[in-house]
Amino acid sequence: MNLSNEYMSLIEIAEKAGEPIKTDDAHVIVHANNIIAAKDIPGLEIDAEETEFGIRASFTVKAGAVLKKPVHLCFGHLGKEGKQVIESRIVLEEGAKAKFYSHCIFPNAVKFLHAMEGDIIVGKGADMTYEEVHVHGPEGKIEVRPLTRVVVDEKGRYVSNFSLIEGRVGILSLDVEVDVIGWLGSAEITSKVYGKYDDSCNVKDTIRLSGEKSSGLAKARVVLKDNSFGKFFGEVQGAADGAKGHVDCTEIVQGNAKAEAVPVVSVVHPGAEITHEAAIGRIANEKLWGLMAKGLTENEAIDVIVSGLLR
């Protein structure tokens, strides 16, 4: 394997899907179970090691450190078959602030398993944003299993955005649990998925609000067409005085696709307030006809509308 070529291929695809990765930016780039590039910066400590099927890595943003540029994480495989398991732990110490930009790139995968197990600790007054973007090929049935557990302390803030809209989804089992344990802590989880063919898309988001005056939002936008299936399970639990939370899910279906939405609100403290809304519908024919009248095929018109919905 020519790791230099693998590096350049992953970088090029990642840059098309998001922000460019510069050599002086903090980053970890992994092909299969090979760490082909890694760099930390002042205020950030990275400890990464290769395992049999992937890597194990920890990231610590030191107390009071404010990282001005995103930390880039690039995990991928250019082959058709295989397995990649990523184990990660991210800790933001008190008052730290950082954004992590993760690209998961599998442009040629046909029969593949990509599993991620992550633990995240957001300390007192810390602020963390985590963006995860998947890029898959047009064929195949890649299985994606991200599992993330997050704890947010007093006045901490955690924001995550998961996006799998490029290429086939395959089989997705996204599972995120956030415990907001501190006073005035907050969490916002957003998932965007575009299922096609016979893709299976399962999204489970859970936020537990046990800190006084804490807040949480679980939001999903799922678009399904052909014979794909999608299910969203979103739960926000209010367990402290002044806790406020909301579950927001919109699913769009076309063709023979099927969708389920299960918003759950749970209140175990009389001073908590939790709300929800869920909608499942179709793309209006008028919108499709308008675009098709301009020369687009039906599938092209659907993709244009979907790109707007998932922006």
Buried (B, 14 or more C-beta within 10 A) or exposed (E): EEBEEBBEBBBEBBBEBBBEBEEEBBBBBBBBBBBBBBBBBEBBBBEBEBEEBBBBBBBBBBBEBEBEBBBBBBBBBBBBEBBBBBBBBBBBBBBBBBBBBBBBBBBBBBBBBBBBBBBBBBBBBBBBBBBBBBBBBEBBBBBBBBBBBBBBBBBBBBBBBBBBBBBBBBBBBBBBBBBBBBBBBBBBBBBBBBBBBBBBBBBBBBBBBBBBBBBBBBBBBBBBBBBBBBBBBBBBBBBBEBBBBBBBBBBBBBBEBEBBBEBBBBBEBEEBBBEBEBEBEEBEEEBBEEBBEEEBEEEEBBBBBBEEBBE
